[in-house]
């Protein structure tokens, strides 16, 4: 850790020295060399800082100063939740002196309902209805894993279990990335090796193609344990493991919470805490499964954001969140699709649209529910949509919010932060922003297009996107 911190300091001093150099006074080759050196140091500096932070965190986190216990949870993305999916299985991971020991993996539903725990008022108000204050398997409704992790720790202790020092959360997508680093895993519980190519389908679909819920839950836990034991027993190539770790962390398929505040702060700095970035103008749509089956595996989700900016800096926004159900319309009874009948293959989800602070909702329509609530002091519009095989339904929100900032030079800037949740398939998101009439566009983020006074962007984001346009 000291060596990494010193290296980070050296890079910082080099960046400061180069910042003082005026490239306009240099010959072409020297100016290019300075620009290249600045770019390289800017690229390496954050990596070194994170490495130094991690090196200072890991000894205590891995039990160098005494035994540590962590609740390891596997979220199932076929039943989506704010911070991933419902908690399908769990185990206790013990760390002592740098050695990790995994306890037996079990289906979380077997824990049943426990004593209610306390939570901040808006969290309690929003998520009590879903059982998040009493059921471990329902603790992941909040989109920010810092909140979900705290609930998991408290729910575990409220049951009378030996307290844990934190939570490590993973899902099937993380498992796919991990297998790219450690290689295939064979287990008698599944007829073929688990590989990066098939593990998501196995965990999110194959294990539910049965009508026996107990057998399905047990199989989920058995496969999760086999994967984790392989991960702990093998020695992967470091670069491949680092790439898998970095990608899973950035996409929030690996999220870690520490009950020790000083360590949680470092986890947030490292970007592994599963925190949702705070922003004044978010495009954040969170889906929570509302079906007994796992037909969420077939769900495709689209979010269309349309805004018209007024000369005084306000935006009138129309947001349409559409659920499309690609499930088959017939088949045998299963946990995946339910029992044959009029509701076979149907999927329902709560849609939570997190709005900017101070936003005023003008209209809610579509679906069978329309509520205005608050979370973290900000407004949230919630609807309920459902669709049978081949069908779709859309929840629409229209609101008004202050969306433009005036810069010191007199120009204005519109900013929109796209904040996706961890998912099997990322939402298809489209953005269209109409600038005020006569606006002169000065600059825009590289990923957007601006033509005829309209900013557009479309993608399937797995990590946050910072979109902006500056105009006069």
Protein Blocks (a to p, Z undefined) as FASTA:
>chain_A
ZZmmmmmmmmmmmmmmmmmpcfklpcfklmmmmmmmmmmmmmmmmmmmmmmmmmmmmmmm
nopnoccddddddddfklccfklpacfbdcddddeehiacddddddfklnopaddddddf
klmmmmmmnopmmpmklmmmpmblklmmmmmmmmmmmnopacdfbdcdddfklmmmmmmm
nopaddfkbcbdcdfklmmmmmmmmmmmccbfklmmmmmmmmmmmmmmmmmmpccdfklm
mmmmmmmmmnopaccddfbfklmmmmmmnopnopacddfbdcddddddfbfblmlmmpcc
dddddddddfkopacdddddddddfbdfbdcddfknopadjkgoiacddddddddehiac
fbdcedjbdcdddeehiacddddddddehiacdddddddddfbdcdfkopacdddddddd
ddfbdcdddddddddehiacfbdcfkbcceehiacdddddfbdcddddddZZ
